[in-house]
């Protein structure tokens, strides 16, 4: 009888520990799932952040590119204006030189005529 009681107690304690360990395992698995979910969320956030960063970089490069192109166009306009002014000035200088040469010729002719 005592032996049977001891066996019952032993089996009860075994079952008790089995149940306890099963419960602990279940708790740990739950925690692990929660942790994995948190990690997944964080990974998604990281991916989203990287994507947004990439988009912002592209927008920045696009804006900078447009700005550079605009500045280039403006500087080309300024250069064209300067070249045009230079051509006009050269043309005027040539005309003045021709006029001066004509005046010299006329002056020489008048001097020769006076002689």
OpenMM code with the backbone's topology and positions (N, CA, C; nanometers):
from openmm import Vec3, app, unit

residues = "UNK UNK UNK UNK UNK UNK UNK UNK UNK UNK UNK UNK UNK UNK UNK UNK UNK UNK UNK UNK UNK UNK UNK UNK UNK UNK UNK UNK UNK UNK UNK UNK UNK UNK UNK UNK UNK UNK UNK UNK UNK UNK UNK UNK UNK UNK UNK UNK UNK UNK UNK UNK UNK UNK UNK UNK UNK UNK UNK UNK UNK UNK UNK UNK UNK UNK UNK UNK UNK UNK UNK UNK UNK UNK UNK UNK UNK UNK UNK UNK UNK UNK UNK UNK UNK UNK UNK UNK UNK UNK UNK UNK UNK UNK UNK UNK UNK UNK UNK UNK UNK UNK UNK UNK UNK UNK UNK UNK UNK UNK UNK UNK UNK UNK UNK".split()
positions = [
    Vec3(0.0832, -0.1205, 0.0000),
    Vec3(0.0000, 0.0000, 0.0000),
    Vec3(0.0877, 0.1271, 0.0000),
    Vec3(0.1859, 0.1219, 0.0865),
    Vec3(0.2782, 0.2362, 0.0911),
    Vec3(0.3508, 0.2535, -0.0411),
    Vec3(0.3871, 0.1424, -0.0965),
    Vec3(0.4586, 0.1458, -0.2231),
    Vec3(0.3686, 0.2087, -0.3313),
    Vec3(0.2429, 0.1675, -0.3316),
    Vec3(0.1491, 0.2230, -0.4294),
    Vec3(0.1310, 0.3727, -0.4089),
    Vec3(0.1197, 0.4141, -0.2833),
    Vec3(0.1062, 0.5569, -0.2536),
    Vec3(0.2291, 0.6353, -0.3013),
    Vec3(0.3461, 0.5761, -0.2768),
    Vec3(0.4697, 0.6408, -0.3211),
    Vec3(0.4731, 0.6512, -0.4744),
    Vec3(0.4301, 0.5427, -0.5401),
    Vec3(0.4287, 0.5419, -0.6871),
    Vec3(0.3339, 0.6508, -0.7383),
    Vec3(0.2146, 0.6608, -0.6733),
    Vec3(0.1167, 0.7621, -0.7134),
    Vec3(0.1756, 0.9020, -0.6965),
    Vec3(0.2382, 0.9213, -0.5783),
    Vec3(0.2987, 1.0519, -0.5518),
    Vec3(0.4070, 1.0832, -0.6544),
    Vec3(0.4862, 0.9827, -0.6836),
    Vec3(0.5939, 0.9994, -0.7798),
    Vec3(0.5385, 1.0342, -0.9183),
    Vec3(0.4371, 0.9609, -0.9598),
    Vec3(0.3777, 0.9874, -1.0915),
    Vec3(0.3119, 1.1253, -1.0939),
    Vec3(0.2495, 1.1621, -0.9781),
    Vec3(0.1882, 1.2949, -0.9703),
    Vec3(0.2946, 1.4044, -0.9849),
    Vec3(0.4038, 1.3868, -0.9107),
    Vec3(0.5090, 1.4888, -0.9189),
    Vec3(0.5696, 1.4927, -1.0590),
    Vec3(0.5855, 1.3740, -1.1216),
    Vec3(0.6371, 1.3696, -1.2591),
    Vec3(0.5438, 1.4469, -1.3514),
    Vec3(0.4146, 1.4146, -1.3400),
    Vec3(0.3153, 1.4831, -1.4239),
    Vec3(0.3159, 1.6337, -1.3961),
    Vec3(0.3243, 1.6664, -1.2671),
    Vec3(0.3273, 1.8065, -1.2277),
    Vec3(0.4432, 1.8783, -1.2969),
    Vec3(0.5614, 1.8189, -1.2938),
    Vec3(0.6786, 1.8811, -1.3564),
    Vec3(0.6650, 1.8854, -1.5085),
    Vec3(0.6068, 1.7780, -1.5632),
    Vec3(0.5853, 1.7762, -1.7082),
    Vec3(0.4952, 1.8918, -1.7494),
    Vec3(0.3842, 1.9071, -1.6729),
    Vec3(0.2891, 2.0141, -1.7025),
    Vec3(0.3567, 2.1497, -1.6874),
    Vec3(0.4327, 2.1656, -1.5790),
    Vec3(0.5009, 2.2934, -1.5537),
    Vec3(0.5984, 2.3245, -1.6655),
    Vec3(0.6776, 2.2272, -1.7055),
    Vec3(0.7754, 2.2517, -1.8114),
    Vec3(0.7045, 2.2815, -1.9438),
    Vec3(0.5918, 2.2107, -1.9676),
    Vec3(0.5153, 2.2369, -2.0894),
    Vec3(0.4644, 2.3814, -2.0888),
    Vec3(0.4138, 2.4250, -1.9730),
    Vec3(0.3631, 2.5615, -1.9622),
    Vec3(0.4761, 2.6631, -1.9827),
    Vec3(0.5913, 2.6358, -1.9206),
    Vec3(0.7062, 2.7254, -1.9351),
    Vec3(0.7485, 2.7330, -2.0821),
    Vec3(0.7500, 2.6162, -2.1456),
    Vec3(0.7864, 2.6107, -2.2873),
    Vec3(0.6886, 2.6929, -2.3709),
    Vec3(0.5594, 2.6785, -2.3419),
    Vec3(0.4569, 2.7531, -2.4148),
    Vec3(0.4777, 2.9034, -2.3961),
    Vec3(0.5061, 2.9451, -2.2711),
    Vec3(0.5321, 3.0859, -2.2434),
    Vec3(0.6520, 3.1363, -2.3235),
    Vec3(0.7589, 3.0550, -2.3209),
    Vec3(0.8794, 3.0938, -2.3937),
    Vec3(0.8522, 3.1052, -2.5434),
    Vec3(0.7735, 3.0113, -2.5964),
    Vec3(0.7407, 3.0151, -2.7391),
    Vec3(0.6600, 3.1407, -2.7721),
    Vec3(0.5658, 3.1754, -2.6813),
    Vec3(0.4872, 3.2970, -2.7012),
    Vec3(0.5783, 3.4201, -2.7051),
    Vec3(0.6697, 3.4259, -2.6074),
    Vec3(0.7636, 3.5379, -2.6009),
    Vec3(0.8472, 3.5447, -2.7286),
    Vec3(0.8891, 3.4265, -2.7731),
    Vec3(0.9709, 3.4198, -2.8934),
    Vec3(0.8927, 3.4722, -3.0152),
    Vec3(0.7637, 3.4331, -3.0248),
    Vec3(0.6799, 3.4819, -3.1344),
    Vec3(0.6680, 3.6338, -3.1302),
    Vec3(0.6416, 3.6861, -3.0078),
    Vec3(0.6294, 3.8305, -2.9925),
    Vec3(0.7584, 3.9002, -3.0350),
    Vec3(0.8702, 3.8421, -2.9920),
    Vec3(1.0007, 3.8995, -3.0246),
    Vec3(1.0221, 3.8990, -3.1757),
    Vec3(0.9856, 3.7864, -3.2400),
    Vec3(1.0001, 3.7776, -3.3858),
    Vec3(0.9126, 3.8812, -3.4541),
    Vec3(0.7918, 3.9014, -3.4014),
    Vec3(0.7009, 4.0015, -3.4584),
    Vec3(0.7625, 4.1410, -3.4464),
    Vec3(0.8201, 4.1704, -3.3284),
    Vec3(0.8854, 4.2999, -3.3080),
    Vec3(0.9998, 4.3182, -3.4070),
    Vec3(1.0799, 4.2128, -3.4202),
    Vec3(1.1934, 4.2183, -3.5123),
    Vec3(1.1439, 4.2422, -3.6547),
    Vec3(1.0368, 4.1727, -3.6935),
    Vec3(0.9792, 4.1911, -3.8269),
    Vec3(0.9346, 4.3343, -3.8500),
    Vec3(0.8676, 4.3911, -3.7479),
    Vec3(0.8228, 4.5309, -3.7580),
    Vec3(0.9412, 4.6241, -3.7779),
    Vec3(1.0434, 4.6029, -3.6957),
    Vec3(1.1620, 4.6885, -3.7030),
    Vec3(1.2283, 4.6755, -3.8401),
    Vec3(1.2360, 4.5514, -3.8912),
    Vec3(1.2956, 4.5309, -4.0236),
    Vec3(1.2153, 4.6030, -4.1314),
    Vec3(1.0814, 4.5968, -4.1199),
    Vec3(0.9975, 4.6685, -4.2164),
    Vec3(1.0238, 4.8182, -4.2098),
    Vec3(1.0327, 4.8703, -4.0873),
    Vec3(1.0594, 5.0131, -4.0701),
    Vec3(1.1925, 5.0509, -4.1339),
    Vec3(1.2920, 4.9644, -4.1147),
    Vec3(1.4242, 4.9908, -4.1728),
    Vec3(1.4145, 4.9949, -4.3246),
    Vec3(1.3440, 4.8981, -4.3823),
    Vec3(1.3279, 4.8939, -4.5282),
    Vec3(1.2560, 5.0200, -4.5765),
    Vec3(1.1486, 5.0587, -4.5061),
    Vec3(1.0752, 5.1805, -4.5424),
    Vec3(1.1648, 5.3037, -4.5344),
    Vec3(1.2440, 5.3105, -4.4268),
    Vec3(1.3342, 5.4236, -4.4086),
    Vec3(1.4363, 5.4300, -4.5219),
    Vec3(1.4926, 5.3124, -4.5560),
    Vec3(1.5910, 5.3088, -4.6647),
    Vec3(1.5274, 5.3538, -4.7956),
    Vec3(1.4042, 5.3083, -4.8201),
    Vec3(1.3347, 5.3450, -4.9435),
    Vec3(1.3093, 5.4961, -4.9483),
    Vec3(1.2602, 5.5503, -4.8353),
    Vec3(1.2345, 5.6946, -4.8290),
    Vec3(1.3637, 5.7740, -4.8491),
    Vec3(1.4711, 5.7255, -4.7875),
    Vec3(1.6003, 5.7920, -4.8020),
    Vec3(1.6432, 5.7925, -4.9482),
    Vec3(1.6242, 5.6780, -5.0137),
    Vec3(1.6606, 5.6660, -5.1548),
    Vec3(1.5791, 5.7646, -5.2388),
    Vec3(1.4477, 5.7714, -5.2116),
    Vec3(1.3613, 5.8643, -5.2848),
    Vec3(1.4062, 6.0088, -5.2634),
    Vec3(1.4355, 6.0420, -5.1370),
    Vec3(1.4789, 6.1781, -5.1070),
    Vec3(1.6089, 6.2121, -5.1795),
    Vec3(1.7025, 6.1150, -5.1827),
    Vec3(1.8287, 6.1377, -5.2535),
    Vec3(1.8026, 6.1636, -5.4015),
    Vec3(1.7143, 6.0796, -5.4610),
    Vec3(1.6836, 6.0964, -5.6028),
    Vec3(1.6213, 6.2335, -5.6287),
    Vec3(1.5265, 6.2734, -5.5413),
    Vec3(1.4637, 6.4049, -5.5572),
    Vec3(1.5678, 6.5159, -5.5461),
    Vec3(1.6570, 6.5018, -5.4483),
    Vec3(1.7611, 6.6022, -5.4271),
    Vec3(1.8495, 6.6129, -5.5504),
    Vec3(1.8911, 6.4953, -5.6043),
    Vec3(1.9766, 6.4954, -5.7225),
    Vec3(1.9030, 6.5582, -5.8408),
    Vec3(1.7743, 6.5249, -5.8533),
    Vec3(1.6944, 6.5798, -5.9632),
    Vec3(1.6865, 6.7320, -5.9521),
    Vec3(1.6554, 6.7792, -5.8307),
    Vec3(1.6446, 6.9235, -5.8084),
    Vec3(1.7788, 6.9916, -5.8359),
    Vec3(1.8873, 6.9308, -5.7839),
    Vec3(2.0203, 6.9885, -5.8061),
    Vec3(2.0517, 6.9894, -5.9555),
    Vec3(2.0170, 6.8811, -6.0239),
    Vec3(2.0419, 6.8720, -6.1675),
    Vec3(1.9678, 6.9801, -6.2429),
    Vec3(1.8412, 7.0019, -6.2061),
    Vec3(1.7627, 7.1077, -6.2692),
    Vec3(1.8237, 7.2443, -6.2419),
    Vec3(1.8679, 7.2626, -6.1181),
    Vec3(1.9269, 7.3911, -6.0808),
    Vec3(2.0556, 7.4143, -6.1598),
    Vec3(2.1381, 7.3099, -6.1712),
    Vec3(2.2635, 7.3219, -6.2458),
    Vec3(2.2339, 7.3531, -6.3920),
    Vec3(2.1343, 7.2826, -6.4474),
    Vec3(2.0976, 7.3057, -6.5876),
    Vec3(2.0487, 7.4498, -6.6068),
    Vec3(1.9674, 7.4971, -6.5131),
    Vec3(1.9157, 7.6342, -6.5205),
    Vec3(2.0314, 7.7335, -6.5161),
    Vec3(2.1240, 7.7123, -6.4210),
    Vec3(2.2388, 7.8019, -6.4091),
    Vec3(2.3233, 7.7988, -6.5361),
    Vec3(2.3371, 7.6792, -6.5938),
    Vec3(2.4149, 7.6647, -6.7162),
    Vec3(2.3497, 7.7442, -6.8298),
    Vec3(2.2161, 7.7301, -6.8423),
    Vec3(2.1440, 7.8051, -6.9454),
    Vec3(2.1619, 7.9552, -6.9263),
    Vec3(2.1497, 7.9997, -6.7998),
    Vec3(2.1645, 8.1422, -6.7709),
    Vec3(2.3039, 8.1916, -6.8061),
    Vec3(2.4049, 8.1115, -6.7691),
    Vec3(2.5420, 8.1523, -6.7999),
    Vec3(2.5661, 8.1510, -6.9506),
    Vec3(2.5038, 8.0562, -7.0226),
    Vec3(2.5170, 8.0544, -7.1685),
    Vec3(2.4541, 8.1801, -7.2286),
    Vec3(2.3386, 8.2224, -7.1740),
    Vec3(2.2757, 8.3460, -7.2211),
    Vec3(2.3686, 8.4652, -7.2001),
    Vec3(2.4286, 8.4719, -7.0811),
    Vec3(2.5191, 8.5823, -7.0497),
    Vec3(2.6374, 8.5808, -7.1465),
    Vec3(2.6923, 8.4615, -7.1700),
    Vec3(2.8070, 8.4491, -7.2622),
    Vec3(2.7662, 8.4937, -7.4025),
    Vec3(2.6466, 8.4513, -7.4483),
    Vec3(2.5977, 8.4926, -7.5810),
    Vec3(2.5889, 8.6442, -7.5892),
    Vec3(2.5322, 8.7063, -7.4837),
    Vec3(2.5194, 8.8526, -7.4824),
    Vec3(2.6564, 8.9189, -7.4898),
    Vec3(2.7510, 8.8674, -7.4138),
    Vec3(2.8858, 8.9250, -7.4129),
    Vec3(2.9486, 8.9110, -7.5514),
    Vec3(2.9331, 8.7931, -7.6148),
    Vec3(2.9892, 8.7715, -7.7486),
    Vec3(2.9265, 8.8682, -7.8493),
    Vec3(2.7929, 8.8831, -7.8379),
    Vec3(2.7230, 8.9744, -7.9288),
    Vec3(2.7767, 9.1170, -7.9122),
    Vec3(2.7927, 9.1598, -7.7858),
    Vec3(2.8458, 9.2939, -7.7595),
    Vec3(2.9874, 9.3079, -7.8149),
    Vec3(3.0658, 9.2005, -7.8010),
    Vec3(3.2027, 9.2019, -7.8517),
    Vec3(3.2024, 9.2171, -8.0036),
    Vec3(3.1140, 9.1397, -8.0707),
    Vec3(3.1055, 9.1508, -8.2164),
    Vec3(3.0649, 9.2918, -8.2596),
    Vec3(2.9671, 9.3484, -8.1886),
    Vec3(2.9237, 9.4850, -8.2196),
    Vec3(3.0391, 9.5834, -8.2010),
    Vec3(3.1122, 9.5658, -8.0916),
    Vec3(3.2255, 9.6548, -8.0640),
    Vec3(3.3327, 9.6397, -8.1719),
    Vec3(3.3598, 9.5158, -8.2131),
    Vec3(3.4592, 9.4931, -8.3185),
    Vec3(3.4141, 9.5577, -8.4497),
    Vec3(3.2860, 9.5401, -8.4801),
    Vec3(3.2297, 9.5979, -8.6020),
    Vec3(3.2437, 9.7505, -8.5990),
    Vec3(3.2088, 9.8097, -8.4853),
    Vec3(3.2218, 9.9547, -8.4705),
    Vec3(3.3669, 9.9995, -8.4851),
    Vec3(3.4582, 9.9195, -8.4250),
    Vec3(3.6001, 9.9535, -8.4335),
    Vec3(3.6469, 9.9495, -8.5788),
    Vec3(3.6016, 9.8470, -8.6533),
    Vec3(3.6397, 9.8376, -8.7940),
    Vec3(3.5851, 9.9568, -8.8729),
    Vec3(3.4607, 9.9923, -8.8445),
    Vec3(3.4006, 10.1076, -8.9140),
    Vec3(3.4763, 10.2356, -8.8814),
    Vec3(3.5136, 10.2515, -8.7537),
    Vec3(3.5904, 10.3701, -8.7133),
    Vec3(3.7257, 10.3721, -8.7843),
    Vec3(3.7870, 10.2534, -8.7925),
    Vec3(3.9177, 10.2439, -8.8587),
    Vec3(3.9048, 10.2817, -9.0067),
    Vec3(3.7991, 10.2308, -9.0714),
    Vec3(3.7757, 10.2648, -9.2118),
    Vec3(3.7554, 10.4158, -9.2274),
    Vec3(3.6746, 10.4709, -9.1380),
    Vec3(3.6471, 10.6150, -9.1432),
    Vec3(3.7762, 10.6941, -9.1232),
    Vec3(3.8587, 10.6453, -9.0290),
    Vec3(3.9859, 10.7137, -9.0024),
    Vec3(4.0747, 10.7066, -9.1256),
    Vec3(4.0828, 10.5876, -9.1882),
    Vec3(4.1644, 10.5708, -9.3087),
    Vec3(4.1130, 10.6633, -9.4196),
    Vec3(3.9782, 10.6712, -9.4344),
    Vec3(3.9205, 10.7588, -9.5356),
    Vec3(3.9588, 10.9048, -9.5068),
    Vec3(3.9494, 10.9383, -9.3777),
    Vec3(3.9828, 11.0760, -9.3394),
    Vec3(4.1300, 11.1044, -9.3685),
    Vec3(4.2159, 11.0035, -9.3416),
    Vec3(4.3594, 11.0225, -9.3693),
    Vec3(4.3803, 11.0422, -9.5186),
    Vec3(4.3138, 10.9573, -9.5998),
    Vec3(4.3282, 10.9676, -9.7447),
    Vec3(4.2833, 11.1050, -9.7923),
    Vec3(4.1667, 11.1456, -9.7400),
    Vec3(4.1141, 11.2776, -9.7792),
    Vec3(4.2114, 11.3857, -9.7351),
    Vec3(4.2640, 11.3691, -9.6135),
    Vec3(4.3603, 11.4665, -9.5605),
    Vec3(4.4849, 11.4682, -9.6470),
    Vec3(4.5356, 11.3478, -9.6845),
    Vec3(4.6545, 11.3403, -9.7688),
    Vec3(4.6257, 11.4022, -9.9042),
    Vec3(4.5089, 11.3725, -9.9579),
    Vec3(4.4736, 11.4269, -10.0879),
    Vec3(4.4660, 11.5789, -10.0819),
    Vec3(4.4075, 11.6285, -9.9719),
    Vec3(4.3961, 11.7741, -9.9606),
    Vec3(4.5339, 11.8360, -9.9429),
    Vec3(4.6233, 11.7658, -9.8696),
    Vec3(4.7588, 11.8162, -9.8496),
    Vec3(4.8322, 11.8166, -9.9838),
    Vec3(4.8145, 11.7040, -10.0605),
    Vec3(4.8800, 11.6958, -10.1917),
    Vec3(4.8241, 11.8021, -10.2878),
    Vec3(4.6917, 11.8201, -10.2739),
    Vec3(4.6287, 11.9208, -10.3607),
    Vec3(4.6760, 12.0589, -10.3263),
    Vec3(4.7001, 12.0812, -10.1984),
    Vec3(4.7466, 12.2122, -10.1550),
    Vec3(4.8900, 12.2354, -10.2050),
    Vec3(4.9682, 12.1309, -10.2214),
    Vec3(5.1054, 12.1477, -10.2667),
    Vec3(5.1032, 12.1847, -10.4098),
] * unit.nanometer
topology = app.Topology()
chain = topology.addChain("A")
for resn in residues:
    res = topology.addResidue(resn, chain)
    for name in ("N", "CA", "C"):
        topology.addAtom(name, app.Element.getBySymbol(name[0]), res)
